[in-house]
């Protein structure tokens, strides 16, 4: 499971200085505070407060950064399923209902000749 990215919660870059983190927290805390009115959300306020608590403490921020980096390394090896089937492009379009399959296949072969394997 991915750890919660507190930088994304506060909408600050990962190299943000403490002043930028505090500024972002104050803006979001005012927006989501339960007593604020129309835009208030107790759940979002808790998330923003938790993110600020972690990122404002130097040791907890360092631990959070290590967890994020570890999670990115572990999950970077996951490869998604290909959206387009493997093989030559003309196989994909061979049974076209509109009769343009040969034209499309010719176009893909021409692009493969110019740029190499597309898919």
C-alpha positions as CSV (number, residue, x, y, z in Angstrom):
1,X,0.0,0.0,0.0
2,X,1.2,3.5,-0.8
3,X,1.9,5.8,2.1
4,X,-0.1,9.0,2.1
5,X,1.7,11.8,0.2
6,X,1.4,14.7,2.6
7,X,3.1,17.0,0.0
8,X,0.1,16.4,-2.3
9,X,-2.4,17.0,0.5
10,X,-0.8,20.4,1.2
11,X,-0.3,21.0,-2.5
12,X,3.4,21.9,-2.1
13,X,6.5,20.5,-3.9
14,X,8.6,18.0,-2.0
15,X,11.5,20.4,-1.7
16,X,9.3,23.1,-0.1
17,X,10.8,25.0,2.8
18,X,9.0,25.1,6.2
19,X,7.6,28.6,5.5
20,X,5.9,27.4,2.3
21,X,4.5,24.4,4.1
22,X,3.2,26.6,6.9
23,X,1.7,29.1,4.4
24,X,-0.1,26.2,2.5
25,X,-1.4,24.8,5.7
26,X,-2.9,28.0,6.9
27,X,-4.6,28.6,3.6
28,X,-6.1,25.1,3.4
29,X,-7.0,25.0,7.1
30,X,-9.0,28.2,6.7
31,X,-10.7,26.8,3.7
32,X,-11.6,23.4,5.2
33,X,-12.2,24.3,8.8
34,X,-15.5,22.9,10.1
35,X,-16.6,26.3,11.3
36,X,-15.8,28.0,8.0
37,X,-19.1,27.5,6.3
38,X,-19.7,26.5,2.7
39,X,-16.4,25.0,1.8
40,X,-15.8,23.3,5.1
41,X,-15.0,19.6,5.5
42,X,-14.0,18.0,8.8
43,X,-12.4,15.1,7.0
44,X,-10.3,17.4,4.7
45,X,-9.4,19.5,7.7
46,X,-8.1,16.5,9.6
47,X,-6.0,15.4,6.5
48,X,-4.5,18.8,6.1
49,X,-3.7,19.0,9.9
50,X,-2.1,15.6,9.9
51,X,0.0,16.5,6.8
52,X,1.2,19.7,8.5
53,X,2.0,17.8,11.7
54,X,4.2,15.4,9.9
55,X,5.9,17.9,7.5
56,X,6.5,20.5,10.2
57,X,8.5,18.1,12.3
58,X,12.0,17.6,10.8
59,X,12.4,13.9,11.9
60,X,8.9,12.9,10.9
61,X,9.3,14.6,7.5
62,X,12.5,12.7,6.9
63,X,10.8,9.4,7.8
64,X,7.9,10.3,5.5
65,X,10.4,11.1,2.6
66,X,12.1,7.8,3.1
67,X,8.8,5.9,3.0
68,X,7.7,7.7,-0.2
69,X,11.0,6.9,-1.9
70,X,10.8,3.3,-0.8
71,X,7.3,3.0,-2.1
72,X,8.2,4.6,-5.4
73,X,11.1,2.1,-5.9
74,X,8.9,-0.9,-5.0
75,X,6.0,0.1,-7.2
76,X,8.1,1.4,-10.1
77,X,8.6,-2.2,-11.3
78,X,4.9,-2.9,-11.8
79,X,4.2,-2.9,-15.6
80,X,0.7,-2.3,-16.7
81,X,-1.1,-4.5,-19.3
82,X,-0.6,-3.2,-22.8
83,X,-3.6,-1.4,-24.3
84,X,-2.9,-2.6,-27.8
85,X,-2.2,-6.3,-28.5
86,X,1.3,-7.3,-29.5
87,X,2.2,-8.0,-33.1
88,X,2.1,-6.2,-36.4
89,X,-0.4,-3.4,-36.8
90,X,-2.1,-4.9,-39.9
91,X,-3.2,-7.9,-37.7
92,X,-5.1,-5.5,-35.4
93,X,-7.1,-4.0,-38.3
94,X,-7.5,-7.1,-40.5
95,X,-11.2,-7.6,-39.8
96,X,-12.3,-4.0,-40.2
97,X,-16.0,-3.6,-40.9
98,X,-15.5,-0.5,-43.0
99,X,-13.0,-1.9,-45.5
100,X,-10.2,0.5,-44.7
101,X,-8.0,-2.2,-43.0
102,X,-5.5,-2.4,-45.8
103,X,-5.1,1.4,-45.9
104,X,-4.5,1.6,-42.1
105,X,-2.1,-1.3,-42.2
106,X,-0.2,0.4,-45.0
107,X,0.0,3.6,-43.0
108,X,1.3,1.7,-39.9
109,X,3.9,-0.2,-42.0
110,X,5.1,3.1,-43.5
111,X,5.4,4.7,-40.0
112,X,7.3,1.6,-38.7
113,X,9.7,1.9,-41.7
114,X,10.3,5.6,-40.8
115,X,10.3,5.5,-37.0
116,X,10.8,1.8,-36.0
117,X,8.4,-0.3,-33.9
118,X,5.5,2.0,-32.8
119,X,3.8,-0.2,-30.2
